[in-house]
């Protein structure tokens, strides 16, 4: 079974201009993502799906593999689907190009779960959290699962809502923006029309739930952080510095 990791890397971004090329500790963000994804042992290949020759040149420059895709794709899944239509593999894993701290072990967990259970058509990751800041942050997506481990709902709102502990402790699953798709399901999914819940929450995975298909949600200890603003960029740079210092001192 062949599994390909795909990193959608759209150059245009609304809140942080050309963010995939922004430097973090002297290297472009897309290179940090690539280097981490390449450490995942379950992937046969990693492809950066870009929409601009500048990103392609950057990726080729640090030794990565890139493929130019249409500028007209509405989202990352659509861009990954173009790669799926051009490259042969059983499973494609969509890894966000703006998450330079994505953990390769999380990618492997997702890939192994899909390799081992052929009934799973689409899967994603979530990390358990207890802090209120991200729980109440609409930029952080939360998910709740049923007893089988499949998603009941994803939301930008606090989920679940703790009615009797408005100021007390919370426990929730923070959704990570990584998806594994079986090839045929992915090509089918991107052809569906935008659903009402998807339009309301601006979360494309809700299209799958509204169609009645399950999304397996795997719990992982490996958190990740997306970069959407200049502040996020500075925060991730500091997190990487702290992590490097911990490794040097032997704390982790």
N, C-alpha and C positions, 0 to 999 in steps of 0.2 A: 504494500500500500504506500503510495507516494503522497507526501504532504509538503506543500509549498507555503512558505510565509510570504505575504505580500504587504508592503508598507505603502499605502497611498500617500502621496506627497504633493498636494496642490500648492502651487507657489502663492497664489492670491489668498489672502486671509484678511478678514475685516478688522479685527481688533489689534493684531500685531503683524505689521507689513512684512511679507516674505519670511515668515517665522521659521520655516524649515531650514533656512540658510543662516539664521542667527547663530553667532558664535557663543559657545559655552566652553570656558577654559581653553579657548583657542581653536576649537574644532566646531564645524557646523552641527546644528542640532540633529540633522538627518544622519550624520555620521555616528553620533552617539547611539541613536536608535538602531542603526544597522549593526554596529559592533555588538550590542547586547543581544539582538535577535540572532545573530550568527552563532552565538554561544549555545543556542537551543539545540540539543542533540537529536530531537525528533524530526527536524526539518531537513528535507533533501535539498532544498534550494531557498534562497531569499531574493526577492525581486522588489525593487523600489518602483512603484507605478506613478510616474510623474506626468505633469501636463506642460512642462516648460523645459526647453533645452538647457537652461542654466542649472536646473536641478539635475538633469541627466549628466551634464558635464561634471558637476560637483561629485556625484556618486561614482562615476567612472574614475574620477581623479583619486579617490581614496581606495579604489580597488573593488568597489561594489558592482552589483548588476542592476541596471535600470532599463525600464521600458517606457517609451513615450506613449501616453494614452490621450484620449480625446479631452479637450478643454470643456466639453459640454456636460460632463457627468455631474449630477445633482448632489452626490454624496460619495463617501469612501467605498461603500459596498458596491455601488455601480462601477466604480473604477476597478475594484478587485474583480468584478464579474468580467470586465473586458480582458483582464489577464487570464481568467479561467477559460475564456473562449479561445485564447491563443496558445495556452500552454497546457500540456497533459499532466493531470494529477487527480487523485481521488478526493483530497481535502485541501481547501485553501484557508489559511488563517490570516485574518485581517488584523494587522497590528498598526495602531495609529502612529503617524509620522511626527506627532508633537508630544510624544511621551518618552523623553530621553532616559528615563530611569526604569523602563519596563524590565522586568526580571525574567531572564531566560528560563528559570525553573517553572514559572507560571505558564509560559508558552508550552513547555514540555508537558505539564499537567493537562492542559487543554487538549493537546495533540494525542496524548496517550488515552484519554477518556474516549475520544472519538474513534481511535483505532480499535479499542477494546469493545465498544458497543456500537454495532452497526445500525441500531435503531435510532441513534441520535443524529438528526439531520443538521442541527445548528446548536452550538454551545458557546458559553461565555464564562467569564470569571467574575467573582465578587469577593471582597475582603471584609471581614467583620470589623466593625468600628463601634466606639462608644462615645466619641466626642460630639458635643452639640454644635460646634461651629460648622462642620461639614454636613451634619444632619439637617441643619436649617438653611444650608447654602443651595440655591437653585441651580448652580453650576455643577454641583455634585449629584449624580444620578443614584438613586436608591432602588433596591429591588427586594421583593418578597417572593418566597418560593412555596410550593406545596410539598407534601411529604415525600414525593418522588424526586424532589430536587429540581423540578421544572418551575419556570417563572410564572407567578400569578400576575405580577404587574411591575412595571418600571415607572418611576416618577422623579421629577425634580423637586417635588414637595416632600416634606418629612414623611417617611414611610418605614415602618408602620407609625401611625399617629398615636402617641401615648396620652390618651385622654385624661388619665388620673395622675399623671406626673409631669405636668407642663414645665416644671423647672428642675425635675429630678433627673436621674441617670437614664440613658437611652442605650439601646442595643439595636444595631441595624446592619445591613449589608450594603456597602458601597460598591456600585457597579463599576467594573473596569472596562474601558473601551476596546476590548479585544474579542473577536468572534471567530469561531471555526465553522466552516460550511462544507457540506458535501457538494461537490461540483454541480450536480444537476439541480439540487435545491437552490443554490445560489443563483443560477441562471434563471430559474423560475421566479424566485423572490423579487429580483430587480425589475421584473416586468409587471408587477402588480401596481395598481394605482395607490397613491398616498391615501392612508386611512384617516379617519376623523381624529382618533386619539393621537396618532403620529403627528398630525398637523397641530393639535393643541399643545402637546408636550415638546414638539420638535425632537422626537426620538424615533428613529426609523425602525427599531426593533419591535415597536408596538404594532407595526403593520403585520408582522408575523403572528403575533398573539391574536389580533383581530381576525385573521384568516383561520384561526383555530389550530395552528401548528404549535407544538411545544418548543420551548427553548430551555435546554439543560443549563443550569447555573451551578458552576463548581465553586466551592469555597476554597480560597487560597490565602496563605499568610503573606503573600508578596504584593504589597501595595504599589501603586504607580501614580504619577502626577502629570497631568496634561499642562501644556504651556499655551495660554491664550492671550496673555497680556505681558507687558514689560515687567510688571511686578512678579508674575509667575516665573519669568525667565530668571530674574534675580534670585527668587526663592529656590528654584531648582539648582542654580549654580552653587548656592550656599549649601544645599542638602548634599550635593556631590562632594563639595569640599569637606564637609563634616564626615561623610562616609569614608573618604580617602584617609582622613586623619585618624579615624577609628581603626582602620585596617593597619596603618603604619604603627600605631601604638599597641596593636594586638588586642584591642577592646572587643572586636568582633572576629 
